[in-house]
Amino acid sequence: MRILAISGLVLILTPSFVDTAPITPIPRRIPPAGISLSAEQERVVQEAMAQLTELNTDTRKRKVDIEIIHKAIRFALENDEFFEPEKDLNKTAALVRAAKTPEKSRYGLKIRGYRSVIDGSLQPYGIDIPEGLNLNQPAPVWIWLHGRGDKETDLHFLHRRLTRGGPFRPQDAIVLHPFGRQCIGWKHAGELDVFDALDDLEEQYRIDRNKVALCGFSMGGAGAWHIGAHYTDRFAAVHAGAGFAETARYNKLNPADYPHGSEQILWSLYDVPNYARNLINVPLVAYSGENDKQIQAARVMAEALTGHGYNLKHVIGIGMGHKYHPDSAKLIEDFIRASLTKGRNPEPAEVHLQTRTLRYNHMHWLEILGLEKHWQNSTADAKITGSLVALRTGNLTALQLNAPIALEKVQIDGQHFNIPATDRVHLHKRAGKWILGKPGNLPLRKIPGLQGPIDDAFMAPFLAVFPTKMPQSAPHRRWLEFEIAHFKKRWKELFRGELRWKFENQLTADDHAKYNIIAWGIPENSGLVKSVIGCAPAHNTALQIVSMIRPNPENQKKYLVINSGPTFRENHDRTNSLQNPKLGDWAIIDLNKDPDGETPGKITASGFFDETWR
């Protein structure tokens, strides 16, 4: 027998496992490996962290704004993220000085932190507040999404935010610089961090939620495209500079080269042309350098928007590559300023909503609550005239209206209803016909926030649950040992957090109430796995393992995932456009092939449950 410790996880391995060759470690792409520090350099870093630990928080500083600097330095040391040791030690010292120095003004460049509810991790952001901005009244906000930076980890991001502004520094608004988990294309936890940072900003400054612009360039432009299309009703303006907007054309893939099954279907989670109709709801401006290959994204989106009767405002920097032309930047700033002056209308009379999933189901006062089938084009267009609301829908089974006025008549897909005056209307379909009101007790169904795929579980508070004991099967033990360690390592390095986790025998009812549960094992050694394994397709239990997402039998308002972290892996990090979910609601993994940078093994099958989780 031998005992193996994996970052605090202790596994007891039997002699039969010792005789099995270890699985080859997967090379890390993001962030790249740094340069090893000398003993003296490491001592300096340890001393910097000690100073921060001992620092008493000034009444003008929040504790979390000091903790975020400590976390940044610790991750740089533990994850091997010192890329130019002498320069990076200077950055470390500058951040420690900033932590020690009381802020004398509410203006200027500032670094901040907050604790994410998803994983409990500390996440950084920066703010840029122009001198003279009237902070006694709600201020407009520009959210600026940064571009790709393989080495721009927490330490380097915070130093940049402390020492330089972004490409746009308006004098009449606060500029918010989210981190977005560094380099995951503003997707997954990275997209939610944008709103968490905005919420945290609002705790410190008065901001006008009806005057928030979303802007970004390069990877940030890609983020502006997809966040702007998925969360359109939160913004008064959207500006996407360069970037990418979809997967296949951006990567110049021929249909013969498309992946089969779930992965190709799941492109539609983040491919923005599938959500283009949403952008009709907001002032929108794109930018491209004339000679920038990423002009492709704006052209793709112009084509998609034309299909909805909308002409994209596309500013082109003449003679420019992958950067702004000064004249173009001025036009864009004027456009954003004019849009913010007008402000977002939170209660428009007309709304348009397009989606492929209940993850993105909301547009102002219209909510989609059920789909006939996921991953197909789903639409709802609604217009209020007087006390009448007229709707046209596609692929929907349920919706809710939280109208800005009392309604007395509903027209939907050729059906007509007279209703008592109300601002809240529920409609659902039965046998192809719309019915007023909520549906009665129904079997388990996919609903917003409980619709899959596997990766969706990591978009809300989650708890990793590791086996109390490992199974007897050597192939399963070997795979579980590797993939658990890989999950912990990848979440720390790529997602910039540390897993919240327990052993299975430590789980409580409160855990089931609060978290999506991410369990690991096979029925032999995990009651959690055993509770849902009967829902999986038939497989060879001796040589295969199941990854799957289901409503948790202990709390059907939360997920239970078995045997999976986020499903895109190291090889997909070469371009943010490929950092999309790769598996559906379930997958069968053949253990004869070792995990690598593409897959957790040979995927023999992967698919989706239907709208009733069958």
HELIX and SHEET records of a PDB file:
HELIX    1   1 PRO A   15  VAL A   18  1                                   4    
HELIX    2   2 ALA A   39  GLU A   54  1                                  16    
HELIX    3   3 LYS A   63  GLU A   78  1                                  16    
HELIX    4   4 PRO A   85  LYS A  100  1                                  16    
HELIX    5   5 ASP A  154  THR A  163  1                                  10    
HELIX    6   6 ALA A  189  GLU A  202  1                                  14    
HELIX    7   7 MET A  219  HIS A  230  1                                  12    
HELIX    8   8 THR A  232  ARG A  234  5                                   3    
HELIX    9   9 PRO A  255  ASP A  257  5                                   3    
HELIX   10  10 SER A  262  TYR A  270  1                                   9    
HELIX   11  11 VAL A  272  ASN A  281  5                                  10    
HELIX   12  12 ILE A  295  THR A  306  1                                  12    
HELIX   13  13 PRO A  326  LYS A  342  1                                  17    
HELIX   14  14 ILE A  454  MET A  459  5                                   6    
HELIX   15  15 ALA A  474  GLU A  493  1                                  20    
HELIX   16  16 GLU A  504  GLN A  506  5                                   3    
HELIX   17  17 ALA A  509  LYS A  514  1                                   6    
HELIX   18  18 GLY A  527  VAL A  532  1                                   6    
HELIX   19  19 ILE A  533  CYS A  535  5                                   3    
HELIX   20  20 GLU A  570  ARG A  574  5                                   5    
HELIX   21  21 ASN A  576  LEU A  578  5                                   3    
SHEET    1   A 2 ARG A   2  ILE A   6  0                                        
SHEET    2   A 2 LEU A   9  LEU A  13 -1                                        
SHEET    1   B 8 GLY A 108  ARG A 115  0                                        
SHEET    2   B 8 LEU A 122  ILE A 129 -1                                        
SHEET    3   B 8 ILE A 174  PRO A 178 -1                                        
SHEET    4   B 8 ALA A 139  LEU A 145  1                                        
SHEET    5   B 8 ILE A 207  PHE A 217  1                                        
SHEET    6   B 8 ALA A 237  GLY A 241  1                                        
SHEET    7   B 8 LEU A 284  GLY A 289  1                                        
SHEET    8   B 8 LYS A 313  GLY A 317  1                                        
SHEET    1   C 6 GLU A 350  THR A 355  0                                        
SHEET    2   C 6 SER A 378  THR A 385 -1                                        
SHEET    3   C 6 LEU A 388  GLY A 394 -1                                        
SHEET    4   C 6 LEU A 396  ILE A 412  1                                        
SHEET    5   C 6 LEU A 366  LEU A 371 -1                                        
SHEET    6   C 6 HIS A 362  MET A 363 -1                                        
SHEET    1   D 6 GLU A 350  THR A 355  0                                        
SHEET    2   D 6 SER A 378  THR A 385 -1                                        
SHEET    3   D 6 LEU A 388  GLY A 394 -1                                        
SHEET    4   D 6 LEU A 396  ILE A 412  1                                        
SHEET    5   D 6 GLN A 415  ARG A 430 -1                                        
SHEET    6   D 6 LYS A 433  LEU A 436 -1                                        
SHEET    1   E 7 TRP A 501  PHE A 503  0                                        
SHEET    2   E 7 PHE A 462  PHE A 466  1                                        
SHEET    3   E 7 ASN A 516  ALA A 519  1                                        
SHEET    4   E 7 ASN A 555  ILE A 562  1                                        
SHEET    5   E 7 GLN A 544  ASN A 552 -1                                        
SHEET    6   E 7 TRP A 586  ASP A 590 -1                                        
SHEET    7   E 7 LYS A 602  GLY A 607 -1                                        
END                                                                             
